[in-house]
């Protein structure tokens, strides 16, 4: 009796490999090196080239000391407490500036982004003020707030606030209006629409603004600590410039860079946690 095709068992196929193995195993079965190792190659090669040029005399030590000399100076400044004390003061200024600028920038962005009336009242003033270089406000800040901590913190807050405002406002206005209308159809009131639709949709813009704000905060700190500072990384740089201590200047610049990279890493981690619901393209 012939057997129908419907009674035949399905063909046996090989099980697909797990996605994580496909992602890390290229053709030929060879595993790729981890990303942190690949990302370290270029900085290590740059440091090796810098050291080689310094050892060969192509880079005079007075102009740019080699990495070994800079590392020894950093260890010396850390051992005597100079560098940790300066880092603590600079970090405190940045945190105060971030807090003040964040409250102002996020508050104005919410008022302007969620309401047309708020946009008409707030946005023209912000757009006008952001075109003024905030570094150029240093003389006015000194006249208004003296030469203490206030002008340094305000200068950082200005740079932070404008970046957060622009990116969060753009994030709010980029939310698909169809989603808002769908929320209204499902019975969500205005507050619930803001909480469950608009703010989550604007979160990527806020995180982008935070990354820019952190970068600008360190730039503003360099200029702010030039205002009669008696401690901080900028103070060490200005003092080293007067005594032609190039190694100290390079140490301070590297500290600025490391602090900035650490802050950016923290924001990237927050992005992965808070935006885990949003799959994005991460390269091939």
ROLO-384119 format. One record per atom (N, C-alpha, C): residue in three letters; z, y, x. Coordinates in steps of 0.1 Angstrom, whole numbers, plus 5000, padded with zeros to 4 digits. Example, Ala and Ser with C-alpha at 12.3 -4.5 7.8 and 13.67 -1.06 7.14 Angstrom:
ALA507849435132/ALA507849555123/ALA507849675132/SER507149785128/SER507149895137/SER507950005129/
***
This chain:
UNK500049885009/UNK500050005000/UNK500050125009/UNK499050215007/UNK499050335016/UNK500250425014/UNK500650485024/UNK501850575024/UNK501350715023/UNK501750795014/UNK501350935013/UNK501851015024/UNK501251125026/UNK501651215037/UNK502951275035/UNK503351285022/UNK504651355019/UNK505851265023/UNK505551135025/UNK506651045028/UNK506851035043/UNK505951085051/UNK506051075065/UNK507151175070/UNK507951135080/UNK508951215086/UNK508351335094/UNK508951445094/UNK508451555102/UNK508351525117/UNK507351575123/UNK507151555138/UNK508351605146/UNK508751535156/UNK509851565164/UNK509351665175/UNK510051775175/UNK509651885185/UNK510851905194/UNK510551955206/UNK511651985215/UNK512452105211/UNK513652095213/UNK514552205209/UNK514252335218/UNK514252445211/UNK514052565218/UNK515152605227/UNK514952655239/UNK516052685248/UNK516852805242/UNK518152815246/UNK518952925241/UNK518253065245/UNK518453165237/UNK517753295240/UNK518253355253/UNK519553325257/UNK520053385269/UNK519353325281/UNK519053195280/UNK518353135292/UNK516953185293/UNK516253205281/UNK514953265282/UNK514953405288/UNK515953475285/UNK515953615290/UNK516153625305/UNK516953525311/UNK517253545325/UNK516453445334/UNK515653355328/UNK514953265336/UNK513453295335/UNK512853345345/UNK511453375345/UNK510653245347/UNK509253265348/UNK508453155351/UNK508753085364/UNK508652955364/UNK508952885376/UNK510352835376/UNK511252875367/UNK512552825366/UNK513552895375/UNK513152995382/UNK514153065391/UNK514853175383/UNK516153175385/UNK517053275379/UNK516853415385/UNK516853515377/UNK516753645382/UNK518153695387/UNK518253775397/UNK519553825402/UNK520153915391/UNK521453925390/UNK522054015380/UNK521654155382/UNK521754225371/UNK521254365371/UNK522054455380/UNK523354435380/UNK524254515389/UNK523754505403/UNK523354385407/UNK522854365421/UNK521554435424/UNK520654425414/UNK519354495415/UNK519554655415/UNK520454705407/UNK520754845407/UNK521454895420/UNK522054805427/UNK522754845439/UNK521754845451/UNK520554795450/UNK519654785462/UNK519254925467/UNK518855015457/UNK518355145462/UNK519455225468/UNK520655235462/UNK521755315469/UNK522055265483/UNK522155125484/UNK522455065497/UNK521355105507/UNK520155095503/UNK519055125513/UNK519055275516/UNK519455355507/UNK519555505510/UNK520655525520/UNK521755465518/UNK522955485527/UNK522555425541/UNK521855315542/UNK521455255555/UNK520455355562/UNK519555405554/UNK518655505560/UNK519355625565/UNK520255675557/UNK521055795561/UNK521855765574/UNK522455645575/UNK523255615587/UNK522355595599/UNK521155535597/UNK520255515608/UNK519755655613/UNK519455745605/UNK518955875609/UNK520055955616/UNK521255935611/UNK522456005618/UNK522655945631/UNK522655815633/UNK522955755645/UNK521855785656/UNK520555795651/UNK519455825660/UNK519455975664/UNK520256055657/UNK520256195660/UNK519156275652/UNK518456215643/UNK517456285635/UNK518156375626/UNK519356345621/UNK520156435613/UNK521356475620/UNK521356605624/UNK522556655632/UNK523856645623/UNK524956605630/UNK526156585623/UNK526756705617/UNK526456825623/UNK526856955617/UNK526156985604/UNK524956935603/UNK524156965590/UNK524456855580/UNK524456725583/UNK524756625574/UNK525356505582/UNK526656485582/UNK527256375589/UNK526956245583/UNK526856135591/UNK526556005586/UNK527555945577/UNK527255845569/UNK528155795559/UNK529455745565/UNK529455685577/UNK530655635583/UNK531655755585/UNK531155865590/UNK531955975593/UNK532556035579/UNK531756035569/UNK532156085556/UNK533255995550/UNK533055865552/UNK533955765547/UNK535355775554/UNK535355795567/UNK536555815574/UNK537255945570/UNK536556045567/UNK537156175563/UNK537756155549/UNK537056075540/UNK537556055527/UNK538855975527/UNK538955875536/UNK540155795538/UNK541255885543/UNK540955975552/UNK541956065558/UNK542456165547/UNK541556215539/UNK541956305528/UNK542756235517/UNK542456115515/UNK543256035505/UNK544655995510/UNK544755965523/UNK545955925529/UNK546956045529/UNK546556165531/UNK547456285532/UNK547656345518/UNK546956285508/UNK547256335494/UNK546356455490/UNK545556505499/UNK544756625495/UNK543656585484/UNK542956475486/UNK541956445477/UNK542456405463/UNK543456315462/UNK543956275449/UNK544556395441/UNK545156495448/UNK545756605441/UNK544556695436/UNK543556715444/UNK542456795439/UNK541756725427/UNK541556595428/UNK540856525417/UNK541656535404/UNK543056525405/UNK543856535393/UNK543756675387/UNK543656775395/UNK543556915389/UNK542156935383/UNK541156885389/UNK539756905384/UNK539656825371/UNK540156695371/UNK540056615359/UNK540756685347/UNK541956745350/UNK542656805339/UNK541856925333/UNK541157005342/UNK540357115337/UNK539157055328/UNK538556955333/UNK537456895325/UNK537856845312/UNK539056775312/UNK539556725299/UNK539856835289/UNK540556935294/UNK540857055285/UNK539557115280/UNK538557135289/UNK537257185284/UNK536557105275/UNK536556965277/UNK535956875268/UNK536556875254/UNK537956885254/UNK538656885241/UNK538357015233/UNK538357125240/UNK538057255233/UNK536657265229/UNK535757235238/UNK534357245235/UNK533957135224/UNK534557015225/UNK534256915215/UNK534656955201/UNK535857015200/UNK536357055187/UNK535357165181/UNK535057255189/UNK534157365184/UNK532757315181/UNK532157245191/UNK530757205189/UNK530657105177/UNK531557005176/UNK531456905165/UNK531756975152/UNK532757065152/UNK533057125139/UNK531857215134/UNK531257295143/UNK530157375139/UNK528957295135/UNK528757175142/UNK527557095139/UNK527757035125/UNK528956985122/UNK529256935108/UNK529057035097/UNK529557155100/UNK529357265090/UNK527957305088/UNK527157305099/UNK525757345098/UNK524857235094/UNK525157105098/UNK524256995095/UNK524456945081/UNK525656955075/UNK525856895062/UNK525656995051/UNK525457115054/UNK525257215043/UNK524257315047/UNK523357345037/UNK522357455040/UNK522957585041/UNK524057615034/UNK524757745035/UNK525357755049/UNK525957645053/UNK526557645067/UNK525557665077/UNK524357605076/UNK523357625086/UNK522857765086/UNK522757825074/UNK522257965074/UNK523258065081/UNK524558025080/UNK525658115085/UNK525858085100/UNK525857955104/UNK526257915118/UNK525057905127/UNK523957845123/UNK522957805133/UNK522257925139/UNK522058035132/UNK521358155140/UNK522258205151/UNK523558205149/UNK524458255159/UNK524558165171/UNK524558035168/UNK524657935179/UNK523357935187/UNK522157945180/UNK520957945187/UNK520758065195/UNK521358175191/UNK521258295199/UNK522158295211/UNK523358235210/UNK524258235221/UNK523858125231/UNK523258015227/UNK522957915236/UNK521857955246/UNK521058055243/UNK519958095252/UNK520558185263/UNK521858225262/UNK522458305272/UNK523058205283/UNK522658215295/UNK523258115305/UNK524758135306/UNK525458025303/UNK526958035302/UNK527558065316/UNK526858035327/UNK527258075340/UNK527358225342/UNK526358295335/UNK526358435336/UNK527458505329/UNK528258425321/UNK529458485314/UNK530658495323/UNK530558445335/UNK531758445344/UNK532358575346/UNK531658685349/UNK532258815350/UNK533058865337/UNK532458835326/UNK533158875313/UNK534358785311/UNK534258655314/UNK535458575313/UNK536558615322/UNK536258665334/UNK537358715343/UNK537958835337/UNK537158925331/UNK537659055325/UNK538559015313/UNK538058925305/UNK538758895293/UNK540058805295/UNK539958705304/UNK540958605305/UNK541658605319/UNK541258695328/UNK541858695341/UNK541258595350/UNK541958555361/UNK541458465371/UNK542258335371/UNK542958305360/UNK543758185360/UNK542958065355/UNK543657975348/UNK542957855343/UNK542057875331/UNK542357985323/UNK541658005311/UNK540158025312/UNK539658105322/UNK538158115323/UNK537557985327/UNK538157905336/UNK537657785340/UNK537457685328/UNK538457675320/UNK538457585308/UNK537357635298/UNK537357765296/UNK536457825286/UNK534957805291/UNK534757815304/UNK533457795309/UNK532957655307/UNK533857555309/UNK533457415307/UNK533257395292/UNK534157455283/UNK533957435269/UNK532657485264/UNK532157595269/UNK530957655265/UNK529757555268/UNK529757505280/UNK528657405283/UNK528757275274/UNK529957235271/UNK530157115263/UNK529757135249/UNK530257255243/UNK530057275229/UNK528657285225/UNK527857355233/UNK526457375229/UNK525657245229/UNK525957155239/UNK525257025239/UNK525656935227/UNK526956935224/UNK527356855213/UNK526856905200/UNK526857035198/UNK526357095186/UNK524857065184/UNK524057085194/UNK522557065192/UNK522256915189/UNK522856825196/UNK522556685194/UNK523156625181/UNK524356665178/UNK524956615165/UNK524256675153/UNK523856805154/UNK523156865143/UNK521756795141/UNK521056775152/UNK519856695151/UNK519956555146/UNK521056495150/UNK521356355145/UNK521556355130/UNK522356455125/UNK522556455111/UNK521356485103/UNK520456575108/UNK519256605100/UNK518156505102/UNK518356405111/UNK517356305113/UNK517656175105/UNK518756175097/UNK519056065089/UNK518056065077/UNK517555945074/UNK516555925064/UNK517055965050/UNK516456065044/UNK516956105031/UNK516855995020/UNK515955905022/UNK515855785013/UNK517155705013/UNK517755695024/UNK519055625024/UNK520155695017/UNK520155835018/UNK521155915011/UNK520855894996/UNK519655904992/UNK519355894977/UNK519655744972/UNK519455654981/UNK519855514977/UNK521355504975/UNK522055564984/UNK523555564982/UNK523955634969/UNK523255744966/UNK523555804953/UNK523255714941/UNK522155644942/UNK521755554931/UNK522855434930/UNK523455394941/UNK524455294941/UNK525855344936/UNK525955474934/UNK527155524929/UNK528055594939/UNK527555614951/UNK528355684961/UNK528455834959/UNK529655884960/UNK529756034958/UNK529356104971/UNK529456234971/UNK529056304983/UNK529956274996/UNK531256254994/UNK532056225005/UNK531756085010/UNK531455985001/UNK531155855006/UNK529855845012/UNK528855925008/UNK527555935014/UNK527755985029/UNK528556085031/UNK528756135044/UNK529356035053/UNK530355965047/UNK531155865055/UNK530355745059/UNK529655685049/UNK529055555051/UNK527555565055/UNK526855675053/UNK525455685056/UNK525155795067/UNK525555915064/UNK525156025073/UNK525856025086/UNK527156005087/UNK527856005100/UNK527455885108/UNK527355765103/UNK526855655111/UNK525455675116/UNK524655735108/UNK523255765112/UNK523155865123/UNK524155965123/UNK524156065133/UNK524856035146/UNK525555915146/UNK526355875157/UNK525555865170/UNK524255805170/UNK523555805182/UNK523255945188/UNK523056045180/UNK522856175184/UNK524156235191/UNK525256205185/UNK526556245190/UNK526756185204/UNK526456055206/UNK526755995219/UNK525756045229/UNK524556075225/UNK523656145235/UNK524156285239/UNK524656355229/UNK525156485232/UNK526456475241/UNK527256375239/UNK528356355248/UNK527956325262/UNK526956255264/UNK526456225278/UNK526056355285/UNK525256435277/UNK524756555283/UNK525956655285/UNK526956655276/UNK528056735277/UNK528956705290/UNK529056575292/UNK529856535304/UNK529156585317/UNK527856565317/UNK527056615329/UNK527256765331/UNK527056845320/UNK527256985321/UNK528657025325/UNK529656945320/UNK531056985323/UNK531356985338/UNK530756885345/UNK530956885360/UNK530256995367/UNK529057035361/UNK528357145367/UNK529157275365/UNK529657295353/UNK530457415350/UNK531757415358/UNK532257295361/UNK533557295369/UNK533257345383/UNK532157315389/UNK531857365402/UNK531857515402/UNK531257585392/UNK531257725392/UNK532657775388/UNK533257705379/UNK534557755374/UNK535657755385/UNK535557655394/UNK536557645404/UNK536257745416/UNK535157815415/UNK534957925424/UNK535658055420/UNK536258055408/UNK536958165404/UNK538458165408/UNK538658205420/UNK540058225426/UNK540858095424/UNK540357975426/UNK541057855425/UNK541957835437/UNK543157775435/UNK543957745446/UNK544157595447/UNK543457515439/UNK543457365440/UNK542257315433/UNK541957195435/UNK540757135429/UNK539657095439/UNK538757025434/UNK537656985443/UNK536757105447/UNK536557195438/UNK535757315441/UNK536457395451/UNK537757405451/UNK538557485460/UNK538457415474/UNK538457285475/UNK538257215488/UNK536957245494/UNK535857255485/UNK534557285490/UNK534457425495/UNK534957515488/UNK534957655493/UNK535657675506/UNK536857615507/UNK537657615519/UNK536857555531/UNK536257445528/UNK535457375539/UNK534257455543/UNK533657525534/UNK532557615537/UNK532957725547/UNK534057775545/UNK534557885554/UNK534757835568/UNK535157705569/UNK535557655582/UNK534357555587/UNK533257565581/UNK532057485585/UNK532457335586/UNK533257285576/UNK533557135576/UNK532557065567/UNK531457025572/UNK530456965564/UNK530856835559/UNK531656755566/UNK532056625561/UNK532956645549/UNK533756745548/UNK534656765536/UNK533756805524/UNK532756885527/UNK531856925516/UNK531156805510/UNK530656715519/UNK529956595514/UNK530956505507/UNK532156495511/UNK533156415504/UNK533356465490/UNK533456595489/UNK533656655475/UNK532456635466/UNK531256645472/UNK530056625464/UNK530056475459/UNK530356385468/UNK530356245464/UNK531456215453/UNK532556285454/UNK533656265444/UNK533056325431/UNK532456435431/UNK531856485418/UNK530856385412/UNK530056325421/UNK529056225416/UNK529756095411/UNK530756055418/UNK531455935413/UNK532155955400/UNK532856075398/UNK533456105386/UNK532456115374/UNK531356175377/UNK530256185367/UNK529756055363/UNK529555965373/UNK529055825370/UNK530055745362/UNK531355765365/UNK532355695358/UNK532455745343/UNK532355875341/UNK532355925328/UNK531155875320/UNK529955875326/UNK528755825320/UNK528855675316/UNK529555595325/UNK529755455322/UNK530655435310/UNK531655525309/UNK532555515298/UNK531855545285/UNK530955645285/UNK530155675273/UNK529155565270/UNK528555505280/UNK527655385277/UNK528355275271/UNK529655245276/UNK530455145270/UNK530755175255/UNK531055295252/UNK531355335238/UNK530055315230/UNK528955345236/UNK527655335228/UNK527455185225/UNK527655095234/UNK527454955231/UNK528454905221/UNK529654965220/UNK530654915210/UNK530354975197/UNK530155105196/UNK530055185184/UNK528655165177/UNK527655135186/UNK526255125181/UNK525754975182/UNK526654885181/UNK526254745182/UNK525454705170/UNK525554775159/UNK524854745147/UNK523354785148/UNK523054865158/UNK521654915159/UNK520954855170/UNK520054755168/UNK519354685179/UNK518254785184/UNK518254795197/UNK517254885204/UNK516454805215/UNK515354865218/UNK514554805229/UNK515254835243/UNK515454735251/UNK516154745264/UNK515354715276/UNK514054705274/UNK513154675285/UNK512854525286/UNK511854495294/UNK511454355296/UNK511554315310/
***
